[in-house]
Amino acid sequence: MNVLIYYAFAALAGICFLFQVLYLLIRQSSLNKYLSTQEPANVNIPVSVVICARNEAENLQRFLPAFLNQKYPVFEVVLVNDCSVDDSKWILEAMEKEYSNLKIVTVTESRNFVTGKKFAVTMGIKAAKYDCLLFTDADCEPASENWISLMAAEFSNPENDIVLGYSPYHKTGGLLNAMIRFETIKTAINYLSAAVKGDAYMGVGRNMGYRKQLFFDNKGFASHMHIMSGDDDIFVNQNATSTNVAIITDHQSFTLSEPKRTFGQWIRQKRRHMGAGKMYKTRHKRLLTLDAFTGLLFYAALFVCIGNPITLYSALGMLVLRWLLQLIIYIKPFKHFWGKDLLWLMPFYDLFYYLSINVFGLMGAFGRTKKWK
């Protein structure tokens, strides 16, 4: 290969390196000072917790009691049984007798249209008694009995219409689990940092909240009902402002989820999620696309540069310097979000992260998912 081509790839790597460093320093570092623990506030804002479940009988037995037994004065749990054909109905009816704060909403399959999660969420919101809504999934469990208290406290500020929390995956061991956890933490750094800077672009439905009035004032999911995913991230993208979003990062406010166990399950999950990005605001799409593209191109250009002694050391220097900067900025959030063990193989996981978001981003842009589960 002509030496000029190696120099060209080295220049390309340098351009991508510069953007990635600026993104780290300007965009992602803002989260660090907001990572804290706090005592549950003494608030009594009435709260409705909305959970949608489709064929989640086992998870309802395991996790729903932890939400129903939260240490909080006034709340209800609205459980939307969405077209389940397993034993969910009988389990919920038994729980309804035991817990007075459980409200069951049943959705049945229609012959005229396919009911997706957005329809189920909408039914849950309509049935909710209170204005302040918290959302999670049937396969999640709260990290503590103070989950509602910590999340609801953010609504005590009347300017806060949206509350974004964090939902880690359990550590189970293995390569896939490590990759899933790394991606989850890095995604959280991205969307929580953006919210801190007054430019929130997404939330995660496993742990977030917003006001019922906000939902109806903005016609709910009407503008993107045709997309199966997006009940969380598109809604936040369309309705967040520079002043109406709060974040909560206390460990007791986490909701934990079981990760996918096989690559096939994980790929199906990612395909469902990625289709929502095309509905983001233009500036968010451009920034996220630029980060994804330059991240992958950086590694691709380095791979070429390492093949020639002339560009080898400059390529390794950029790789090491970027890794050190990542360690400096990421060490606190990775520890706080229970991912300390992932730091030392960061270049490997980081390469996988950029490869996966580019692949699934393309799949989401040109494909369409017809099922939410």
C-alpha positions as a Markdown table, in Angstrom:
| # | Residue | x | y | z |
|---|---|---|---|---|
| 1 | Met | 0.0 | 0.0 | 0.0 |
| 2 | Asn | 1.3 | 3.4 | -0.9 |
| 3 | Val | 2.7 | 5.3 | 2.1 |
| 4 | Leu | 0.5 | 8.3 | 1.3 |
| 5 | Ile | -2.5 | 6.1 | 1.9 |
| 6 | Tyr | -1.2 | 5.3 | 5.4 |
| 7 | Tyr | -0.8 | 9.0 | 6.1 |
| 8 | Ala | -4.3 | 9.6 | 4.8 |
| 9 | Phe | -5.7 | 7.0 | 7.2 |
| 10 | Ala | -3.6 | 8.5 | 10.0 |
| 11 | Ala | -5.1 | 11.9 | 9.3 |
| 12 | Leu | -8.6 | 10.4 | 9.2 |
| 13 | Ala | -7.9 | 8.8 | 12.6 |
| 14 | Gly | -6.7 | 12.1 | 13.9 |
| 15 | Ile | -9.9 | 13.9 | 12.9 |
| 16 | Cys | -12.1 | 11.2 | 14.5 |
| 17 | Phe | -9.9 | 11.3 | 17.5 |
| 18 | Leu | -10.4 | 15.0 | 17.9 |
| 19 | Phe | -14.1 | 14.8 | 17.7 |
| 20 | Gln | -14.2 | 11.9 | 20.2 |
| 21 | Val | -12.1 | 13.8 | 22.7 |
| 22 | Leu | -14.2 | 16.9 | 22.4 |
| 23 | Tyr | -17.3 | 14.8 | 22.8 |
| 24 | Leu | -15.8 | 13.3 | 26.0 |
| 25 | Leu | -14.8 | 16.6 | 27.4 |
| 26 | Ile | -17.7 | 18.8 | 26.5 |
| 27 | Arg | -20.7 | 16.4 | 26.4 |
| 28 | Gln | -20.0 | 13.4 | 28.7 |
| 29 | Ser | -17.9 | 14.9 | 31.5 |
| 30 | Ser | -20.8 | 17.0 | 32.8 |
| 31 | Leu | -22.4 | 14.0 | 34.5 |
| 32 | Asn | -19.7 | 13.4 | 37.1 |
| 33 | Lys | -20.7 | 16.1 | 39.6 |
| 34 | Tyr | -24.3 | 14.8 | 39.6 |
| 35 | Leu | -23.4 | 11.2 | 40.6 |
| 36 | Ser | -24.4 | 11.1 | 44.2 |
| 37 | Thr | -26.3 | 9.3 | 46.9 |
| 38 | Gln | -29.0 | 10.9 | 49.0 |
| 39 | Glu | -31.4 | 10.2 | 51.7 |
| 40 | Pro | -35.0 | 9.7 | 50.6 |
| 41 | Ala | -36.9 | 12.9 | 50.8 |
| 42 | Asn | -39.9 | 13.4 | 53.1 |
| 43 | Val | -42.5 | 13.9 | 50.3 |
| 44 | Asn | -46.0 | 12.7 | 49.9 |
| 45 | Ile | -46.8 | 13.5 | 46.3 |
| 46 | Pro | -49.3 | 10.9 | 45.1 |
| 47 | Val | -47.8 | 8.7 | 42.5 |
| 48 | Ser | -49.1 | 6.1 | 40.0 |
| 49 | Val | -46.6 | 3.4 | 38.9 |
| 50 | Val | -47.4 | 2.1 | 35.4 |
| 51 | Ile | -46.2 | -1.3 | 34.4 |
| 52 | Cys | -47.1 | -3.1 | 31.1 |
| 53 | Ala | -46.8 | -6.9 | 31.1 |
| 54 | Arg | -47.3 | -9.4 | 28.2 |
| 55 | Asn | -46.9 | -13.1 | 29.2 |
| 56 | Glu | -44.8 | -12.1 | 32.3 |
| 57 | Ala | -46.4 | -14.5 | 34.8 |
| 58 | Glu | -43.1 | -15.6 | 36.4 |
| 59 | Asn | -41.7 | -12.1 | 36.6 |
| 60 | Leu | -44.9 | -10.8 | 38.1 |
| 61 | Gln | -44.6 | -13.3 | 40.9 |
| 62 | Arg | -41.0 | -12.4 | 41.4 |
| 63 | Phe | -40.9 | -8.6 | 41.1 |
| 64 | Leu | -44.3 | -7.0 | 41.4 |
| 65 | Pro | -44.5 | -7.4 | 45.3 |
| 66 | Ala | -41.4 | -5.3 | 45.6 |
| 67 | Phe | -43.2 | -2.4 | 43.9 |
| 68 | Leu | -46.4 | -2.9 | 45.8 |
| 69 | Asn | -44.5 | -2.8 | 49.1 |
| 70 | Gln | -42.6 | 0.4 | 48.5 |
| 71 | Lys | -42.0 | 2.6 | 51.5 |
| 72 | Tyr | -44.2 | 5.6 | 50.4 |
| 73 | Pro | -47.4 | 7.1 | 51.8 |
| 74 | Val | -49.7 | 7.5 | 48.7 |
| 75 | Phe | -49.2 | 5.4 | 45.6 |
| 76 | Glu | -50.8 | 2.9 | 43.3 |
| 77 | Val | -49.5 | 0.4 | 40.8 |
| 78 | Val | -51.3 | 0.2 | 37.5 |
| 79 | Leu | -50.5 | -3.1 | 36.0 |
| 80 | Val | -51.6 | -3.4 | 32.3 |
| 81 | Asn | -52.0 | -7.1 | 31.4 |
| 82 | Asp | -51.4 | -6.7 | 27.7 |
| 83 | Cys | -52.9 | -9.6 | 25.7 |
| 84 | Ser | -51.2 | -12.2 | 27.9 |
| 85 | Val | -52.0 | -15.9 | 27.2 |
| 86 | Asp | -50.1 | -17.3 | 30.2 |
| 87 | Asp | -51.1 | -17.4 | 33.9 |
| 88 | Ser | -50.8 | -13.7 | 34.4 |
| 89 | Lys | -54.6 | -13.2 | 34.8 |
| 90 | Trp | -54.8 | -15.6 | 37.7 |
| 91 | Ile | -51.6 | -14.3 | 39.4 |
| 92 | Leu | -52.8 | -10.7 | 39.2 |
| 93 | Glu | -56.3 | -11.5 | 40.5 |
| 94 | Ala | -54.7 | -13.2 | 43.5 |
| 95 | Met | -52.5 | -10.2 | 44.1 |
| 96 | Glu | -55.4 | -7.8 | 43.7 |
| 97 | Lys | -57.0 | -9.4 | 46.7 |
| 98 | Glu | -53.9 | -9.0 | 48.8 |
| 99 | Tyr | -52.9 | -5.5 | 47.7 |
| 100 | Ser | -55.4 | -2.6 | 47.8 |
| 101 | Asn | -53.0 | -0.4 | 45.9 |
| 102 | Leu | -52.9 | -2.7 | 42.8 |
| 103 | Lys | -55.1 | -1.7 | 39.8 |
| 104 | Ile | -55.3 | -4.1 | 36.9 |
| 105 | Val | -56.0 | -3.0 | 33.4 |
| 106 | Thr | -56.7 | -5.7 | 30.8 |
| 107 | Val | -56.0 | -5.3 | 27.1 |
| 108 | Thr | -57.2 | -7.9 | 24.7 |
| 109 | Glu | -56.0 | -8.4 | 21.1 |
| 110 | Ser | -58.0 | -6.7 | 18.5 |
| 111 | Arg | -58.8 | -8.1 | 15.0 |
| 112 | Asn | -58.7 | -4.7 | 13.5 |
| 113 | Phe | -55.2 | -3.6 | 14.6 |
| 114 | Val | -52.1 | -5.0 | 16.4 |
| 115 | Thr | -51.8 | -3.6 | 19.9 |
| 116 | Gly | -48.3 | -2.6 | 20.8 |
| 117 | Lys | -46.7 | -1.4 | 24.0 |
| 118 | Lys | -47.7 | 2.3 | 23.3 |
| 119 | Phe | -51.3 | 1.3 | 23.3 |
| 120 | Ala | -50.8 | -0.6 | 26.6 |
| 121 | Val | -49.0 | 2.4 | 28.2 |
| 122 | Thr | -51.7 | 4.7 | 27.1 |
| 123 | Met | -54.3 | 2.6 | 28.7 |
| 124 | Gly | -52.3 | 2.5 | 31.9 |
| 125 | Ile | -51.9 | 6.3 | 31.9 |
| 126 | Lys | -55.6 | 6.8 | 31.3 |
| 127 | Ala | -56.4 | 4.5 | 34.2 |
| 128 | Ala | -53.9 | 6.1 | 36.6 |
| 129 | Lys | -55.4 | 8.1 | 39.4 |
| 130 | Tyr | -52.5 | 10.5 | 39.9 |
| 131 | Asp | -50.7 | 13.1 | 37.8 |
| 132 | Cys | -47.2 | 12.0 | 38.7 |
| 133 | Leu | -46.4 | 8.8 | 36.8 |
| 134 | Leu | -43.4 | 6.4 | 37.2 |
| 135 | Phe | -42.7 | 3.7 | 34.6 |
| 136 | Thr | -40.8 | 0.4 | 34.7 |
| 137 | Asp | -41.1 | -3.0 | 33.2 |
| 138 | Ala | -42.4 | -6.3 | 34.4 |
| 139 | Asp | -39.0 | -7.9 | 34.3 |
| 140 | Cys | -37.5 | -5.2 | 36.6 |
| 141 | Glu | -37.1 | -5.0 | 40.3 |
| 142 | Pro | -36.5 | -1.9 | 42.4 |
| 143 | Ala | -33.1 | -1.7 | 44.1 |
| 144 | Ser | -34.7 | -0.6 | 47.3 |
| 145 | Glu | -38.0 | 0.1 | 49.0 |
| 146 | Asn | -37.2 | 3.8 | 48.5 |
| 147 | Trp | -37.4 | 3.8 | 44.7 |
| 148 | Ile | -40.7 | 5.7 | 44.6 |
| 149 | Ser | -39.6 | 8.1 | 47.3 |
| 150 | Leu | -36.4 | 9.1 | 45.5 |
| 151 | Met | -38.0 | 9.4 | 42.0 |
| 152 | Ala | -41.1 | 11.2 | 43.2 |
| 153 | Ala | -39.1 | 13.8 | 45.1 |
| 154 | Glu | -38.0 | 15.3 | 41.8 |
| 155 | Phe | -41.6 | 16.2 | 41.1 |
| 156 | Ser | -41.6 | 18.4 | 44.1 |
| 157 | Asn | -40.1 | 21.0 | 41.8 |
| 158 | Pro | -43.1 | 22.2 | 39.7 |
| 159 | Glu | -40.7 | 22.8 | 36.7 |
| 160 | Asn | -39.8 | 19.2 | 36.5 |
| 161 | Asp | -42.2 | 17.4 | 34.1 |
| 162 | Ile | -39.8 | 14.5 | 33.3 |
| 163 | Val | -37.6 | 12.4 | 35.7 |
| 164 | Leu | -34.9 | 10.1 | 34.2 |
| 165 | Gly | -33.5 | 7.3 | 36.3 |
| 166 | Tyr | -31.0 | 4.5 | 35.7 |
| 167 | Ser | -31.7 | 0.8 | 35.2 |
| 168 | Pro | -28.6 | -1.5 | 35.2 |
| 169 | Tyr | -28.6 | -5.2 | 34.2 |
| 170 | His | -27.6 | -7.9 | 36.6 |
| 171 | Lys | -24.0 | -9.1 | 36.4 |
| 172 | Thr | -24.1 | -12.8 | 35.5 |
| 173 | Gly | -20.7 | -13.3 | 33.9 |
| 174 | Gly | -19.7 | -14.1 | 30.4 |
| 175 | Leu | -18.8 | -12.0 | 27.3 |
| 176 | Leu | -22.3 | -11.1 | 26.3 |
| 177 | Asn | -23.3 | -9.9 | 29.7 |
| 178 | Ala | -20.2 | -7.7 | 29.9 |
| 179 | Met | -21.0 | -6.2 | 26.6 |
| 180 | Ile | -24.6 | -5.5 | 27.5 |
| 181 | Arg | -23.6 | -3.9 | 30.8 |
| 182 | Phe | -21.0 | -1.7 | 29.1 |
| 183 | Glu | -23.4 | -0.5 | 26.4 |
| 184 | Thr | -26.0 | 0.2 | 29.1 |
| 185 | Ile | -23.6 | 2.3 | 31.2 |
| 186 | Lys | -22.3 | 4.2 | 28.2 |
| 187 | Thr | -25.8 | 4.9 | 27.0 |
| 188 | Ala | -26.7 | 6.2 | 30.4 |
| 189 | Ile | -23.7 | 8.5 | 30.4 |
| 190 | Asn | -24.8 | 9.9 | 27.1 |
| 191 | Tyr | -28.5 | 10.5 | 27.9 |
| 192 | Leu | -28.0 | 11.6 | 31.5 |
| 193 | Ser | -25.1 | 14.0 | 30.5 |
| 194 | Ala | -27.4 | 15.5 | 27.8 |
| 195 | Ala | -30.1 | 16.0 | 30.4 |
| 196 | Val | -27.7 | 17.7 | 32.8 |
| 197 | Lys | -26.7 | 20.1 | 29.9 |
| 198 | Gly | -30.4 | 20.9 | 29.3 |
| 199 | Asp | -30.6 | 18.9 | 26.1 |
| 200 | Ala | -32.3 | 15.7 | 27.1 |
| 201 | Tyr | -32.9 | 13.4 | 24.1 |
| 202 | Met | -34.1 | 10.1 | 25.5 |
| 203 | Gly | -35.0 | 8.1 | 28.6 |
| 204 | Val | -35.2 | 4.4 | 29.3 |
| 205 | Gly | -38.7 | 3.0 | 30.1 |
| 206 | Arg | -37.3 | 0.6 | 32.7 |
| 207 | Asn | -36.9 | 3.6 | 35.0 |
| 208 | Met | -38.4 | 7.0 | 34.3 |
| 209 | Gly | -41.4 | 9.2 | 35.0 |
| 210 | Tyr | -43.4 | 12.2 | 33.8 |
| 211 | Arg | -46.5 | 14.1 | 34.5 |
| 212 | Lys | -49.8 | 12.8 | 33.2 |
| 213 | Gln | -50.7 | 16.3 | 32.1 |
| 214 | Leu | -47.6 | 16.5 | 30.0 |
| 215 | Phe | -48.7 | 13.3 | 28.2 |
| 216 | Phe | -52.1 | 14.6 | 27.3 |
| 217 | Asp | -51.1 | 18.2 | 26.6 |
| 218 | Asn | -48.8 | 16.8 | 23.9 |
| 219 | Lys | -51.2 | 14.2 | 22.5 |
| 220 | Gly | -49.3 | 11.2 | 23.9 |
| 221 | Phe | -47.7 | 9.0 | 21.3 |
| 222 | Ala | -49.9 | 10.2 | 18.5 |
| 223 | Ser | -47.1 | 11.4 | 16.2 |
| 224 | His | -45.2 | 8.1 | 16.4 |
| 225 | Met | -47.8 | 5.5 | 17.1 |
| 226 | His | -46.8 | 3.8 | 13.8 |
| 227 | Ile | -43.4 | 2.9 | 15.3 |
| 228 | Met | -43.5 | -0.1 | 17.6 |
| 229 | Ser | -40.7 | 1.2 | 20.0 |
| 230 | Gly | -40.3 | 4.7 | 21.4 |
| 231 | Asp | -42.8 | 4.9 | 24.2 |
| 232 | Asp | -39.8 | 6.1 | 26.3 |
| 233 | Asp | -37.1 | 7.7 | 24.2 |
| 234 | Ile | -39.2 | 9.3 | 21.5 |
| 235 | Phe | -41.6 | 10.7 | 24.1 |
| 236 | Val | -38.7 | 12.3 | 26.0 |
| 237 | Asn | -37.1 | 13.6 | 22.8 |
| 238 | Gln | -40.2 | 15.3 | 21.7 |
| 239 | Asn | -41.3 | 16.8 | 25.1 |
| 240 | Ala | -38.1 | 17.6 | 26.9 |
| 241 | Thr | -37.1 | 21.2 | 27.2 |
| 242 | Ser | -33.9 | 22.8 | 28.7 |
| 243 | Thr | -35.6 | 23.2 | 32.1 |
| 244 | Asn | -38.3 | 20.5 | 32.6 |
| 245 | Val | -36.0 | 17.4 | 33.0 |
| 246 | Ala | -34.5 | 16.1 | 36.3 |
| 247 | Ile | -32.2 | 13.1 | 36.7 |
| 248 | Ile | -31.8 | 10.9 | 39.8 |
| 249 | Thr | -28.6 | 8.7 | 40.2 |
| 250 | Asp | -28.9 | 7.4 | 43.8 |
| 251 | His | -28.3 | 3.7 | 44.0 |
| 252 | Gln | -31.6 | 3.2 | 45.8 |
| 253 | Ser | -33.4 | 4.7 | 42.8 |
| 254 | Phe | -32.1 | 2.1 | 40.4 |
| 255 | Thr | -34.3 | -0.6 | 38.9 |
| 256 | Leu | -32.5 | -3.8 | 38.0 |
| 257 | Ser | -33.2 | -6.0 | 34.9 |
| 258 | Glu | -32.3 | -9.5 | 33.8 |
| 259 | Pro | -30.1 | -9.3 | 30.7 |
| 260 | Lys | -30.6 | -11.4 | 27.6 |
| 261 | Arg | -28.8 | -14.7 | 27.8 |
| 262 | Thr | -28.1 | -15.4 | 24.2 |
| 263 | Phe | -26.9 | -13.3 | 21.3 |
| 264 | Gly | -30.1 | -14.2 | 19.4 |
| 265 | Gln | -32.3 | -12.8 | 22.1 |
| 266 | Trp | -30.1 | -9.7 | 22.4 |
| 267 | Ile | -30.1 | -9.0 | 18.7 |
| 268 | Arg | -34.0 | -9.2 | 18.6 |
| 269 | Gln | -34.1 | -6.8 | 21.5 |
| 270 | Lys | -31.8 | -4.3 | 19.9 |
| 271 | Arg | -33.7 | -4.5 | 16.6 |
| 272 | Arg | -36.9 | -3.5 | 18.5 |
| 273 | His | -35.2 | -0.5 | 20.1 |
| 274 | Met | -33.2 | 1.0 | 17.2 |
| 275 | Gly | -36.1 | 1.9 | 15.0 |
| 276 | Ala | -37.0 | 4.9 | 17.3 |
| 277 | Gly | -33.9 | 6.9 | 16.5 |
| 278 | Lys | -35.3 | 8.2 | 13.2 |
| 279 | Met | -37.9 | 10.1 | 15.0 |
| 280 | Tyr | -35.4 | 12.1 | 17.1 |
| 281 | Lys | -35.0 | 15.8 | 16.6 |
| 282 | Thr | -32.6 | 16.6 | 13.8 |
| 283 | Arg | -29.8 | 18.0 | 16.0 |
| 284 | His | -29.9 | 14.9 | 18.2 |
| 285 | Lys | -29.8 | 12.6 | 15.2 |
| 286 | Arg | -26.8 | 14.5 | 13.7 |
| 287 | Leu | -24.8 | 14.5 | 17.0 |
| 288 | Leu | -25.5 | 10.8 | 17.8 |
| 289 | Thr | -24.8 | 9.7 | 14.2 |
| 290 | Leu | -21.5 | 11.7 | 14.3 |
| 291 | Asp | -20.5 | 10.1 | 17.5 |
| 292 | Ala | -21.3 | 6.6 | 16.3 |
| 293 | Phe | -19.7 | 7.1 | 12.9 |
| 294 | Thr | -16.5 | 8.7 | 14.1 |
| 295 | Gly | -16.1 | 6.2 | 16.9 |
| 296 | Leu | -16.2 | 3.3 | 14.5 |
| 297 | Leu | -14.1 | 5.1 | 11.8 |
| 298 | Phe | -11.5 | 5.8 | 14.4 |
| 299 | Tyr | -11.0 | 2.1 | 15.1 |
| 300 | Ala | -11.1 | 1.2 | 11.4 |
| 301 | Ala | -8.5 | 3.8 | 10.5 |
| 302 | Leu | -6.2 | 2.8 | 13.4 |
| 303 | Phe | -6.4 | -0.8 | 12.3 |
| 304 | Val | -5.0 | 0.3 | 8.9 |
| 305 | Cys | -2.3 | 2.5 | 10.4 |
| 306 | Ile | -1.0 | -0.2 | 12.7 |
| 307 | Gly | -0.1 | -2.1 | 9.5 |
| 308 | Asn | 2.8 | 0.3 | 8.7 |
| 309 | Pro | 5.8 | 1.2 | 10.9 |
| 310 | Ile | 5.5 | 4.8 | 9.8 |
| 311 | Thr | 2.0 | 5.3 | 11.3 |
| 312 | Leu | 2.2 | 2.6 | 13.9 |
| 313 | Tyr | 3.3 | 4.7 | 16.8 |
| 314 | Ser | 1.0 | 7.6 | 16.1 |
| 315 | Ala | -1.9 | 5.2 | 15.9 |
| 316 | Leu | -1.0 | 3.5 | 19.2 |
| 317 | Gly | -0.5 | 6.9 | 20.8 |
| 318 | Met | -4.0 | 8.1 | 19.8 |
| 319 | Leu | -5.5 | 4.8 | 21.1 |
| 320 | Val | -3.7 | 5.0 | 24.4 |
| 321 | Leu | -4.4 | 8.7 | 24.9 |
| 322 | Arg | -8.1 | 8.3 | 24.1 |
| 323 | Trp | -8.3 | 5.3 | 26.5 |
| 324 | Leu | -6.6 | 7.3 | 29.3 |
| 325 | Leu | -9.1 | 10.2 | 28.8 |
| 326 | Gln | -12.0 | 7.7 | 28.9 |
| 327 | Leu | -10.6 | 6.3 | 32.1 |
| 328 | Ile | -10.4 | 9.8 | 33.7 |
| 329 | Ile | -13.9 | 10.7 | 32.7 |
| 330 | Tyr | -15.6 | 7.3 | 32.9 |
| 331 | Ile | -14.1 | 5.9 | 36.1 |
| 332 | Lys | -16.6 | 7.7 | 38.4 |
| 333 | Pro | -19.8 | 6.9 | 36.4 |
| 334 | Phe | -18.7 | 3.3 | 35.7 |
| 335 | Lys | -18.1 | 2.7 | 39.5 |
| 336 | His | -21.3 | 4.5 | 40.4 |
| 337 | Phe | -23.3 | 2.4 | 37.8 |
| 338 | Trp | -21.8 | -0.9 | 39.0 |
| 339 | Gly | -19.5 | -1.4 | 36.1 |
| 340 | Lys | -16.0 | -1.0 | 37.6 |
| 341 | Asp | -14.9 | -4.4 | 36.3 |
| 342 | Leu | -15.5 | -3.2 | 32.7 |
| 343 | Leu | -12.9 | -0.4 | 32.8 |
| 344 | Trp | -9.8 | -2.4 | 32.1 |
| 345 | Leu | -10.9 | -3.9 | 28.9 |
| 346 | Met | -12.5 | -0.7 | 27.7 |
| 347 | Pro | -10.9 | -0.5 | 24.2 |
| 348 | Phe | -12.4 | -3.9 | 23.4 |
| 349 | Tyr | -15.8 | -3.2 | 24.8 |
| 350 | Asp | -15.7 | 0.3 | 23.2 |
| 351 | Leu | -15.0 | -1.1 | 19.8 |
| 352 | Phe | -17.9 | -3.6 | 20.2 |
| 353 | Tyr | -20.2 | -0.7 | 21.3 |
| 354 | Tyr | -19.5 | 1.4 | 18.2 |
| 355 | Leu | -19.7 | -1.6 | 15.9 |
| 356 | Ser | -23.1 | -2.6 | 17.4 |
| 357 | Ile | -24.7 | 0.8 | 17.4 |
| 358 | Asn | -23.7 | 1.4 | 13.8 |
| 359 | Val | -25.0 | -2.0 | 12.7 |
| 360 | Phe | -28.3 | -1.7 | 14.6 |
| 361 | Gly | -28.7 | 1.9 | 13.6 |
| 362 | Leu | -28.7 | 0.9 | 10.0 |
| 363 | Met | -31.1 | -1.9 | 10.7 |
| 364 | Gly | -33.4 | 0.5 | 12.5 |
| 365 | Ala | -33.2 | 3.1 | 9.7 |
| 366 | Phe | -34.3 | 0.6 | 7.0 |
| 367 | Gly | -36.2 | -2.1 | 8.9 |
| 368 | Arg | -39.5 | -2.2 | 10.7 |
| 369 | Thr | -40.4 | -4.2 | 13.8 |
| 370 | Lys | -43.9 | -5.4 | 14.2 |
| 371 | Lys | -43.8 | -6.8 | 17.7 |
| 372 | Trp | -42.9 | -5.2 | 21.0 |
| 373 | Lys | -42.3 | -8.6 | 22.7 |
